[in-house]
Amino acid sequence: MMDEHMKRRLDKQRKLFSQLGITLDALTIHEKEFSMKLRGYDAEEVDTFLDSVIKDYERFYATIADLMDKWQEQQLEMRELKSETKATEVIQVPVLRGIDPKELEEVILKLENNVRQLKEKLPQIESYL
């Protein structure tokens, strides 16, 4: 008999896989029954193989769920970054004639600092590929 926690987990898995267009899930594989034939396959060998397939499906589900959580976190971070970017002050670049070198240096330092802060806040997308 399956405990309630396992049943909920498998239901979540079935719903997620269904949304992704994946037709099999661990419970469906586990519950699959095959008819017996005279020269059929060794039932124990088939069960052992299906058990390994079920374990893979459990890993697929855990990986997909984890990646979806990370993706949602990144979406929130991106929204926060966009709102922070809109809220930051607009740096006025001095007109080319009559440029004060000190003022230009301050503007460049501010720009570099802003770029550095943005790079630190941007999600590392490559790490998920």
trRosetta pair geometry for C-beta under 8 A, 3 or more apart (Angstrom, degrees):
i j d omega theta_ij theta_ji phi_ij phi_ji
2 6 5.0 -119 -174 86 95 123
2 7 5.3 115 124 -62 119 91
2 10 7.8 -37 -176 10 148 143
3 6 5.0 91 61 11 78 104
3 7 7.0 -142 99 -8 39 91
4 7 5.5 -55 -147 36 33 114
4 8 6.4 34 155 -19 67 103
5 8 6.0 -55 -152 34 29 109
5 9 6.4 28 152 -18 64 108
6 9 5.6 -55 -148 37 32 113
6 10 6.2 28 156 -15 67 108
7 10 5.9 -58 -146 40 28 107
7 11 6.3 32 152 -22 64 106
8 11 5.6 -54 -148 35 31 113
8 12 6.5 33 153 -20 65 102
9 12 5.8 -52 -152 33 31 111
9 13 6.4 33 149 -20 63 106
10 13 5.3 -49 -146 35 36 116
10 14 6.3 41 153 -23 66 102
10 25 6.9 125 -168 139 81 123
10 26 6.0 -109 -124 70 100 106
10 27 4.4 89 180 -46 134 121
11 14 5.7 -51 -147 34 31 112
11 15 6.5 31 154 -18 64 104
12 15 5.9 -57 -150 36 31 110
12 16 6.3 26 155 -15 66 108
12 61 7.9 108 105 -174 91 128
12 65 7.9 40 141 -95 120 135
13 16 6.0 -59 -147 39 29 107
13 17 6.1 24 159 -14 66 111
13 25 5.2 138 123 -160 104 123
13 26 6.2 8 116 16 158 104
13 27 7.6 142 75 -5 121 100
13 57 7.4 82 178 151 138 101
13 58 7.8 -53 -109 -110 151 53
13 61 4.4 -32 -123 -121 104 149
14 17 6.0 -58 -143 41 26 108
14 18 6.1 31 155 -24 62 109
14 25 4.5 -123 -93 16 68 170
14 27 6.5 -38 -63 36 118 123
14 28 7.5 119 -110 -27 107 105
15 18 5.7 -56 -148 34 27 114
15 19 6.6 29 153 -20 63 104
16 19 5.7 -55 -154 33 33 111
16 20 6.5 18 153 -8 66 110
16 61 6.7 115 72 -139 137 89
16 64 6.5 144 152 110 134 131
16 65 6.8 -58 -118 -77 169 88
17 20 5.7 -65 -148 46 34 105
17 22 3.8 -80 -169 73 92 112
17 23 7.7 -115 145 -2 111 7
17 24 7.4 -83 163 81 149 38
17 25 4.9 179 34 -81 155 103
17 61 7.2 -57 -53 -94 103 95
18 21 7.7 48 -177 -68 29 20
18 22 7.3 -83 -61 58 25 67
20 64 7.2 -61 -53 -160 160 150
22 25 7.3 100 114 -70 107 76
24 28 5.3 -140 -148 81 64 129
24 29 5.8 61 -177 -55 114 96
24 57 7.1 -101 121 -104 97 138
25 28 5.1 91 50 10 70 105
25 29 7.2 -140 93 -5 33 91
25 57 6.2 139 -162 177 43 138
25 61 7.8 62 -146 -70 93 127
26 29 5.9 -61 -151 39 30 110
26 30 6.1 30 154 -21 67 111
26 54 4.6 83 -144 -153 89 84
26 57 4.4 179 -68 95 81 130
26 58 5.7 50 -78 -59 144 79
26 61 7.5 -65 -20 -17 116 138
27 30 5.5 -54 -143 38 31 113
27 31 6.1 18 162 -9 67 112
28 31 6.1 -63 -141 45 25 102
28 32 6.6 47 154 -49 61 96
29 32 5.8 -37 -154 -1 31 119
29 50 5.7 179 164 -167 101 99
29 53 5.7 -139 -169 106 153 117
29 54 5.3 -167 90 -80 131 85
29 57 6.6 169 8 -10 144 154
30 50 7.3 145 -96 147 42 116
30 54 5.8 62 -64 -101 92 139
32 50 7.2 -145 56 -138 116 145
34 40 7.7 151 130 -165 121 135
34 41 8.0 -2 115 47 158 110
34 43 8.0 -168 61 -116 116 85
34 46 7.0 -58 18 153 148 161
36 40 5.6 -118 -158 0 55 159
36 43 7.9 -27 -103 -70 98 119
37 40 3.9 130 53 -61 82 98
40 43 7.8 37 116 -57 120 79
41 45 6.4 -112 164 72 99 113
41 46 5.2 96 113 -53 128 117
42 45 3.9 65 84 9 109 114
42 46 6.7 173 87 -13 56 83
43 46 5.7 -56 -148 37 32 112
43 47 6.3 34 154 -20 67 106
44 47 5.7 -52 -146 36 31 112
44 48 6.4 34 154 -21 64 105
45 48 5.8 -52 -149 34 30 113
45 49 6.5 29 153 -16 63 106
46 49 5.8 -58 -151 38 31 110
46 50 6.2 29 153 -17 67 108
47 50 5.7 -56 -144 40 30 110
47 51 6.3 39 153 -26 64 103
48 51 5.7 -50 -152 29 30 116
48 52 7.0 27 151 -15 61 101
49 52 5.9 -56 -157 34 35 108
49 53 6.6 36 146 -19 67 104
50 53 5.3 -49 -148 35 39 115
50 54 6.3 46 151 -24 67 100
51 54 5.6 -49 -149 32 32 115
51 55 6.7 35 150 -20 63 101
52 55 5.6 -47 -150 32 37 114
52 56 6.7 40 150 -19 64 101
53 56 5.6 -53 -155 34 35 113
53 57 6.5 36 148 -20 66 103
54 57 5.6 -53 -150 35 34 113
54 58 6.5 39 149 -21 65 101
55 58 5.6 -50 -152 32 34 114
55 59 6.6 34 149 -17 65 103
56 59 5.6 -55 -151 37 35 111
56 60 6.3 40 149 -23 68 102
57 60 5.4 -46 -144 32 35 116
57 61 6.3 37 155 -20 64 103
58 61 5.8 -53 -151 35 29 111
58 62 6.4 28 153 -17 64 106
59 62 5.7 -54 -145 38 32 110
59 63 6.1 30 156 -17 66 108
60 63 5.9 -62 -149 40 27 109
60 64 6.1 22 157 -16 66 110
61 64 5.9 -57 -143 39 27 107
61 65 6.0 26 160 -18 65 110
62 65 6.0 -57 -144 39 26 110
62 66 6.2 27 156 -20 62 110
63 66 5.8 -57 -147 37 28 111
63 67 6.2 25 157 -16 65 108
64 67 5.8 -57 -146 39 29 109
64 68 6.2 30 155 -20 64 107
65 68 5.8 -55 -147 36 29 111
65 69 6.5 32 153 -20 63 104
66 69 5.8 -54 -151 34 31 112
66 70 6.5 28 152 -16 65 106
67 70 5.6 -53 -147 38 34 111
67 71 6.2 38 152 -23 66 105
67 128 6.9 121 -137 -161 94 114
68 71 5.5 -50 -145 34 33 114
68 72 6.5 34 154 -19 64 103
69 72 5.8 -55 -151 35 31 110
69 73 6.5 33 150 -19 64 104
70 73 5.5 -52 -150 35 34 114
70 74 6.4 35 151 -20 65 104
70 128 6.5 176 121 -105 140 133
71 74 5.7 -53 -151 35 32 112
71 75 6.5 37 150 -23 64 102
71 128 7.9 130 -74 -172 78 162
72 75 5.5 -48 -149 31 35 114
72 76 6.7 35 152 -17 64 101
73 76 5.8 -55 -154 36 33 111
73 77 6.4 32 150 -18 66 106
74 77 5.5 -53 -145 38 35 112
74 78 6.2 39 154 -23 67 103
74 123 4.5 4 -129 -66 104 170
74 125 7.7 91 -147 -91 150 80
75 78 5.7 -51 -147 34 30 113
75 79 6.5 32 152 -19 63 103
76 79 5.7 -53 -151 35 32 111
76 80 6.4 31 152 -17 65 106
77 80 5.6 -55 -148 38 32 112
77 81 6.2 35 152 -21 66 105
77 121 7.2 -175 179 171 107 85
77 123 5.7 116 85 -53 144 107
78 81 5.6 -52 -146 36 31 113
78 82 6.4 34 154 -21 64 104
78 123 7.2 -54 -58 -2 88 118
79 82 5.7 -53 -149 34 31 112
79 83 6.5 24 155 -13 65 105
80 83 5.9 -58 -148 40 31 106
80 84 6.1 31 153 -19 66 108
81 84 5.6 -56 -144 39 30 111
81 85 6.1 34 155 -24 66 106
81 118 7.3 92 -159 -140 117 79
81 121 5.6 152 -101 130 112 127
81 122 7.1 69 -115 -88 162 60
82 85 5.7 -52 -146 33 29 113
82 86 6.6 28 155 -17 62 104
83 86 5.8 -51 -150 35 34 111
83 87 6.3 29 152 -17 64 111
84 87 5.6 -63 -148 41 32 109
84 88 6.5 42 154 -36 67 98
84 121 7.8 -75 64 166 153 171
85 88 5.9 -42 -149 15 32 113
85 118 7.6 52 -91 -106 108 115
88 114 7.0 115 169 -129 157 120
91 107 5.9 129 171 -146 125 88
91 110 5.6 156 -107 109 140 135
91 111 6.5 -123 54 -70 168 84
91 114 7.8 -127 -27 -19 133 151
92 107 7.9 -96 81 -112 49 122
93 107 5.9 109 -113 -173 66 152
94 98 7.8 -113 163 95 119 76
94 99 5.3 132 102 -121 128 78
94 100 6.8 -172 -99 28 176 79
94 103 5.6 68 -35 118 143 129
94 104 6.4 -88 34 -75 123 79
94 107 7.1 -141 -3 -34 89 152
95 98 7.0 27 84 55 96 93
95 99 7.5 -146 87 -74 47 79
96 99 6.2 -40 -160 -44 33 115
99 103 7.1 -142 -175 68 69 108
99 104 5.4 38 173 -52 116 126
100 103 3.9 69 77 9 106 113
100 104 6.7 178 84 -12 53 84
101 104 5.6 -55 -145 38 33 113
101 105 6.3 36 155 -22 66 105
102 105 5.7 -54 -150 34 30 113
102 106 6.6 32 150 -20 63 104
103 106 5.7 -52 -152 34 33 113
103 107 6.5 35 150 -20 65 104
104 107 5.6 -52 -149 34 33 113
104 108 6.4 33 153 -18 65 105
105 108 5.7 -53 -148 36 32 111
105 109 6.3 33 153 -19 65 106
106 109 5.7 -54 -147 37 31 112
106 110 6.4 33 153 -20 64 105
107 110 5.7 -55 -151 35 30 112
107 111 6.4 30 152 -19 64 106
108 111 5.7 -54 -148 37 32 112
108 112 6.2 32 154 -18 66 107
109 112 5.7 -53 -145 38 30 111
109 113 6.2 32 154 -20 64 107
110 113 5.7 -56 -148 37 29 112
110 114 6.3 30 154 -19 65 106
111 114 5.7 -54 -148 36 30 111
111 115 6.3 30 154 -18 65 106
112 115 5.7 -54 -147 37 31 111
112 116 6.2 33 154 -20 65 106
113 116 5.7 -53 -147 36 30 113
113 117 6.4 30 154 -18 64 105
114 117 5.8 -55 -148 37 30 110
114 118 6.3 30 154 -19 65 106
115 118 5.7 -55 -147 37 31 111
115 119 6.3 33 154 -21 65 105
116 119 5.8 -53 -148 34 29 112
116 120 6.6 29 153 -19 63 106
117 120 5.8 -56 -151 35 32 111
117 121 6.4 19 155 -11 65 111
118 121 5.9 -66 -148 42 31 104
118 122 6.1 39 155 -35 69 103
119 122 5.9 -44 -141 20 30 114
124 127 4.4 42 118 0 111 117
124 128 7.8 137 103 -12 72 84
125 128 6.1 -65 -166 35 45 105
125 129 7.0 46 144 -31 73 104
126 129 5.7 -53 -154 20 43 115
